[in-house]
Amino acid sequence: MCKVLQVSSGSYYRWKKQAITARQQLKITIKEQITLSYFAAQQRYGSPRITLELQYLGYKVSRITVAKYMKELGLRSKLSKKFKVTTNSNHNYLVAENVLNREFIVKTPSKVWVSDITYIQTKEGFVYLTTIMDL
């Protein structure tokens, strides 16, 4: 390996034997803490929140440094989408009466049929899915 890299074996072993500096150890510790905070928050925290958490723990680190370390570690926060209300129950339209009253066990077939409709968003637009079941 030393021949390929054109480095003397003595230089390689001297480099390998040298101790980890305090700065390198601090960087390793901060990266470990970033990873712990990131996974403790279900991968939702980005560099601003993790920076605040590290500063609360006593580390003097900037948001830019945390962002750089997160990039080195391959950590990217997952974005949470805001809940979108799709059903409006406050309307004056006709609503079907609840005839079933949660009695889902039926003795004969074709006595009780239930259905539901939903829509699924695709790249081309919405696709509607309707299910019909014989209880």
C-alpha positions as CSV (number, residue, x, y, z in Angstrom):
1,M,0.0,0.0,0.0
2,C,2.8,2.4,0.8
3,K,4.4,1.7,-2.5
4,V,1.2,2.6,-4.4
5,L,0.8,5.8,-2.4
6,Q,4.5,6.6,-2.7
7,V,4.9,7.0,1.0
8,S,7.7,5.4,3.1
9,S,6.6,2.7,5.5
10,G,8.2,4.7,8.4
11,S,6.0,7.7,7.7
12,Y,2.9,5.5,7.5
13,Y,3.5,3.9,10.8
14,R,4.4,7.2,12.5
15,W,1.1,8.7,11.1
16,K,-0.9,5.6,12.3
17,K,0.7,5.8,15.8
18,Q,-0.1,9.4,16.5
19,A,-2.7,10.2,19.1
20,I,-6.1,11.7,18.4
21,T,-6.1,15.4,19.1
22,A,-8.6,17.1,21.4
23,R,-10.2,18.8,18.5
24,Q,-10.6,15.5,16.6
25,Q,-12.1,13.9,19.7
26,L,-14.5,16.7,20.1
27,K,-15.6,16.4,16.5
28,I,-16.2,12.6,17.0
29,T,-18.2,13.3,20.2
30,I,-20.3,16.0,18.5
31,K,-21.0,13.7,15.5
32,E,-22.1,10.9,17.9
33,Q,-24.4,13.4,19.7
34,I,-25.9,14.6,16.4
35,T,-26.7,11.1,15.4
36,L,-28.3,10.4,18.8
37,S,-30.4,13.5,18.6
38,Y,-31.4,12.9,15.0
39,F,-32.7,9.4,15.6
40,A,-34.3,10.3,19.0
41,A,-36.4,12.8,17.0
42,Q,-37.5,10.1,14.5
43,Q,-35.2,11.7,11.9
44,R,-37.3,14.9,11.9
45,Y,-34.8,17.3,13.3
46,G,-32.6,19.4,11.0
47,S,-29.5,21.3,11.8
48,P,-31.3,24.3,13.5
49,R,-33.0,22.1,16.1
50,I,-30.0,19.8,16.7
51,T,-27.8,22.9,17.1
52,L,-30.1,24.2,19.9
53,E,-30.1,20.7,21.5
54,L,-26.3,20.6,21.4
55,Q,-26.0,24.1,22.8
56,Y,-28.4,23.1,25.6
57,L,-26.1,20.2,26.4
58,G,-23.1,22.6,26.6
59,Y,-21.4,22.2,23.2
60,K,-20.3,25.4,21.5
61,V,-21.2,24.7,17.9
62,S,-22.8,26.7,15.1
63,R,-25.7,25.7,12.9
64,I,-23.4,25.7,9.9
65,T,-21.0,23.2,11.6
66,V,-23.9,21.0,12.5
67,A,-25.2,21.1,9.0
68,K,-21.7,20.2,7.7
69,Y,-21.4,17.2,10.1
70,M,-24.9,16.0,9.2
71,K,-24.0,16.1,5.5
72,E,-20.8,14.1,6.2
73,L,-22.9,11.6,8.2
74,G,-25.6,11.4,5.4
75,L,-28.4,12.6,7.8
76,R,-31.3,14.5,6.2
77,S,-34.4,15.4,8.1
78,K,-37.7,14.0,6.9
79,L,-40.3,16.7,6.3
80,S,-43.7,16.2,8.0
81,K,-46.6,17.1,5.8
82,K,-49.3,19.2,7.5
83,F,-52.6,17.3,7.9
84,K,-55.1,18.2,5.2
85,V,-58.8,17.9,6.0
86,T,-60.5,16.1,3.1
87,T,-64.0,15.6,4.6
88,N,-66.5,18.3,5.6
89,S,-69.2,16.8,7.8
90,N,-70.9,20.2,8.5
91,H,-73.2,20.4,5.5
92,N,-76.9,20.4,4.6
93,Y,-76.7,17.5,2.2
94,L,-78.7,14.3,2.6
95,V,-76.9,11.8,4.9
96,A,-77.9,8.1,4.8
97,E,-79.4,6.7,7.9
98,N,-77.3,4.2,10.0
99,V,-79.4,1.1,9.6
100,L,-76.7,-1.4,10.5
101,N,-76.0,0.0,14.0
102,R,-72.7,-1.9,14.2
103,E,-74.3,-5.3,13.8
104,F,-71.7,-6.8,11.4
105,I,-72.6,-10.5,11.9
106,V,-75.2,-11.5,9.3
107,K,-76.7,-15.0,9.0
108,T,-77.5,-15.0,5.3
109,P,-75.6,-13.8,2.3
110,S,-76.7,-10.8,0.2
111,K,-78.6,-9.4,3.2
112,V,-76.2,-6.5,4.1
113,W,-73.9,-4.8,1.7
114,V,-71.5,-2.0,2.7
115,S,-69.4,0.3,0.6
116,D,-66.8,3.0,0.9
117,I,-65.1,5.4,-1.4
118,T,-61.7,7.0,-1.2
119,Y,-59.3,8.7,-3.5
120,I,-55.6,8.2,-4.0
121,Q,-53.3,10.9,-5.3
122,T,-51.0,9.9,-8.2
123,K,-48.7,11.8,-10.5
124,E,-51.5,12.1,-13.1
125,G,-54.1,13.2,-10.6
126,F,-56.6,11.6,-8.3
127,V,-57.8,8.0,-8.7
128,Y,-61.0,7.0,-7.0
129,L,-61.4,3.7,-5.3
130,T,-64.7,2.2,-4.4
131,T,-65.2,-1.0,-2.4
132,I,-68.4,-3.0,-2.0
133,M,-68.6,-5.9,0.4
134,D,-71.2,-8.4,1.3
135,L,-71.2,-8.9,5.0
